[in-house]
Amino acid sequence: MHGRRQVRAWGAPLRAALAIGLALAWAPAARADTSIDAGTYDTDTWTVAGSPYHVHGSAVYNSLTIEAGTTVLMAQNLGTPIWASQAFTVHGTPSNPVTFDAETPTGSPSWGAIIGEGTVSVTGVIVRNATIGMQLDDDVTVQYARFEGCDIGLSSVRGDLHLDAVYAVGNSIGVENVGAQSLTITNSVFLDNGGKGIEGGTFRTSSVTTIESSTFARNQRALSVAITVGSGSTFVMRNSIVEVNGWGITFIGTTSVSMTVITSDF
């Protein structure tokens, strides 16, 4: 009875996150074809009119913008198919996302990673079948995103990371936060991620981790928080569900952690 009462209390944010996941799962088919070969490019905008984009080699851009509804397909075994060194913008929406996938899906990760550096903004995106779906550098907000069937869905290298309405399902690691100073997760779902023992979300921070109105279920480990430097780190969880995982929350490291859990169900 206790579990059912809690699910009803948080039904609205959970239903919203699941709806986002379902909407992103059923992206519309694209309509045209553009080939992207290996090379170095200045600035470009990829549009639904030129979609799908077939990436055949490592394409390095100073600045890359991808518009809503665009599909990008990666050739097999590409290590870094897209690298935007100064600005990377994904302008999708929940109902009209940008999709990144394998040219020929094999049922296992076969490409990765998309690297975004400098000024980064990611909204409305589906990433499937990558070794590392996205590797983002510096302060970034990722919103209305779905990562599925990846070794690592999203990896953040540094800066502050905010995830809102992110749906990570069936990856080995949903999110890997390598060095952010603060991590904020809201209205998100981490489901059926498993494999290496630190799954569902891997969060490493020396400052503040805040999780609110989010669900972690059926992961091998829901959250693994590795405190690697500094002391006096803070972990706060509010209005969230952590259930049916092999492990719940694991802290790794010897530094002190202040942990606050409010109105959450384990």
C-alpha positions in Angstrom: 0.0 0.0 0.0 2.8 2.4 0.8 4.3 2.0 -2.7 1.0 2.7 -4.4 0.3 5.8 -2.3 3.7 7.2 -3.2 3.2 6.5 -6.9 -0.1 8.3 -6.9 1.5 11.3 -5.1 4.1 11.7 -7.8 1.9 10.5 -10.6 1.9 13.8 -12.5 5.7 14.2 -12.9 6.2 10.5 -13.6 3.4 10.4 -16.2 4.9 13.6 -17.8 8.4 12.0 -18.0 7.0 8.7 -19.4 4.9 10.7 -22.0 8.1 12.4 -23.1 9.8 9.1 -23.4 7.0 7.7 -25.5 6.8 10.8 -27.7 10.5 10.7 -28.3 10.3 7.0 -29.0 8.0 7.5 -32.0 9.7 10.1 -34.0 8.4 10.8 -37.5 10.4 9.5 -40.5 12.7 11.9 -42.3 12.3 12.9 -46.0 15.5 13.4 -47.9 19.2 12.4 -48.0 22.5 14.3 -47.4 25.9 12.7 -47.2 28.5 14.0 -44.7 32.1 12.9 -45.4 35.1 13.1 -43.1 36.6 16.5 -43.0 36.9 19.9 -41.2 34.1 22.4 -41.7 33.3 25.9 -40.4 29.7 26.5 -39.6 26.6 24.6 -40.7 22.9 24.1 -40.0 21.3 20.7 -40.6 17.6 20.9 -41.5 14.7 18.5 -41.9 14.7 19.3 -45.6 18.1 17.8 -45.9 17.3 14.9 -43.7 18.4 12.1 -43.1 22.0 13.0 -42.9 24.3 10.0 -43.5 27.6 10.5 -41.7 30.4 8.4 -43.3 33.4 9.8 -41.5 34.5 12.0 -38.6 33.1 15.5 -39.4 34.7 18.3 -37.3 32.8 21.7 -37.1 33.5 25.0 -35.5 29.8 25.4 -35.0 26.9 23.0 -35.8 23.1 23.6 -35.4 20.6 20.8 -36.0 16.9 21.7 -36.4 13.8 19.9 -35.1 12.8 16.8 -37.0 16.2 16.1 -38.4 17.5 12.5 -38.5 21.2 11.7 -38.5 22.5 8.2 -39.3 26.0 7.0 -38.4 28.1 4.6 -40.4 29.1 1.5 -38.3 32.3 1.8 -36.1 32.7 5.5 -36.4 34.6 6.6 -33.3 33.7 10.3 -33.4 31.2 11.0 -36.2 30.5 14.6 -35.1 32.7 17.0 -33.2 31.6 20.6 -32.7 34.5 22.5 -31.1 33.0 26.0 -30.5 29.2 25.6 -30.5 26.7 22.8 -30.7 23.0 23.4 -30.7 20.2 20.8 -31.0 16.8 22.5 -31.5 14.4 19.5 -31.3 11.0 19.3 -29.4 9.3 16.5 -27.6 6.9 16.0 -30.6 9.5 16.7 -33.3 12.9 15.6 -32.0 16.3 15.3 -33.6 17.3 11.6 -33.9 20.8 10.1 -33.9 21.0 6.4 -34.7 23.1 3.8 -36.5 22.8 3.6 -40.3 22.2 -0.1 -39.9 21.1 -0.9 -36.3 22.6 -4.2 -35.1 20.9 -4.4 -31.7 24.1 -3.3 -30.0 26.1 0.0 -29.8 28.0 0.6 -33.1 29.0 4.2 -33.2 30.0 7.2 -30.9 30.5 9.8 -29.7 29.0 13.1 -30.7 31.2 15.7 -29.0 29.9 19.2 -28.2 32.2 21.8 -26.8 32.0 25.6 -26.1 28.4 26.9 -26.1 26.2 23.8 -26.0 22.4 23.6 -26.0 20.5 20.3 -26.4 16.7 20.1 -26.5 14.4 17.4 -27.9 16.8 14.6 -29.0 16.8 10.8 -29.4 20.1 9.0 -29.2 20.2 5.3 -29.9 22.8 2.5 -30.3 26.0 4.5 -29.5 29.0 3.6 -27.5 28.9 7.2 -26.0 25.8 9.0 -27.4 26.9 12.5 -26.5 30.0 13.8 -24.8 29.3 17.4 -23.7 31.8 19.9 -22.3 31.2 23.0 -20.1 27.9 24.2 -18.6 24.9 22.6 -20.3 21.2 21.9 -20.0 19.8 18.8 -21.7 16.0 18.8 -21.9 13.4 16.4 -23.5 16.0 13.8 -24.3 15.9 10.0 -24.7 19.0 7.8 -24.6 18.4 4.2 -25.5 20.6 1.1 -26.2 23.9 2.9 -25.6 27.0 1.9 -23.7 26.9 5.4 -22.2 23.9 7.6 -23.2 25.3 11.0 -22.1 28.8 11.9 -20.7 29.5 15.3 -19.2 33.1 16.3 -19.0 33.0 19.5 -16.9 31.0 22.5 -15.9 27.5 22.4 -14.5 25.0 19.8 -15.9 21.2 20.2 -15.7 19.0 17.3 -17.0 15.3 18.0 -17.3 12.8 15.5 -18.7 15.6 13.0 -19.7 14.5 9.4 -20.3 17.4 6.9 -20.2 16.4 3.3 -20.9 18.2 0.1 -21.8 21.7 1.5 -21.7 24.7 0.2 -19.8 25.1 3.7 -18.2 22.4 6.2 -18.6 24.4 9.3 -17.7 28.1 9.6 -16.8 29.0 12.8 -15.2 32.8 12.8 -15.2 33.7 16.2 -13.6 30.8 18.6 -13.2 30.8 21.0 -10.3 27.1 20.6 -9.9 24.5 18.2 -11.2 20.8 18.8 -11.3 18.2 16.2 -12.4 14.5 17.0 -12.6 11.5 15.2 -14.1 13.6 12.3 -15.4 13.4 8.5 -15.7 16.2 6.0 -15.6 14.9 2.6 -16.4 16.4 -0.9 -17.2 20.0 0.3 -17.3 22.4 -2.4 -16.3 25.7 -4.1 -17.1 28.9 -2.9 -15.3 27.5 -2.5 -11.7 27.4 1.3 -11.8 24.4 1.8 -13.9 21.2 4.0 -14.4 23.3 7.0 -13.6 26.9 7.6 -12.8 27.4 10.9 -11.1 30.8 12.2 -10.0 30.9 15.6 -8.4 32.8 17.6 -5.9 30.0 20.0 -5.1 26.2 19.6 -5.3 24.0 16.9 -6.7 20.3 17.6 -6.7 17.7 15.1 -7.9 14.0 16.0 -7.9 10.8 14.4 -9.2 12.7 11.6 -10.9 12.4 7.8 -11.0 15.1 5.1 -11.0 13.8 1.6 -11.5 15.1 -1.8 -12.6 18.7 -0.6 -12.9 21.6 -2.7 -11.7 22.6 0.3 -9.6 20.3 3.3 -9.5 22.9 5.9 -8.7 26.7 5.7 -8.0 28.1 9.0 -6.7 31.9 9.1 -6.7 33.3 12.0 -4.7 36.8 12.3 -6.2 38.1 15.7 -5.0 37.3 18.2 -2.3 35.1 17.8 0.7 31.8 18.9 2.1 29.9 17.7 -0.9 26.1 17.8 -0.9 23.6 15.3 -2.2 19.8 16.2 -2.1 16.9 14.0 -3.4 13.3 15.2 -3.3 10.0 13.7 -4.5 11.7 10.8 -6.3 11.4 7.0 -6.6 14.2 4.5 -6.3 12.9 1.0 -6.5 13.5 -2.5 -7.9 17.2 -1.8 -8.5 20.0 -4.2 -7.6 21.6 -1.4 -5.6 20.0 2.0 -4.6 22.4 4.8 -4.0 26.1 4.1 -3.6 28.7 6.6 -2.5 32.3 6.0 -3.5 35.3 7.8 -2.0 36.4 9.0 1.4 35.4 12.6 1.4 32.5 13.8 3.6 29.0 14.0 2.1 25.9 15.8 3.4 22.9 13.7 2.3 19.3 14.9 2.4 16.4 12.8 1.2 12.9 14.4 1.3 9.6 12.6 0.4 11.2 9.9 -1.6 10.5 6.2 -1.9 13.1 3.4 -1.7 
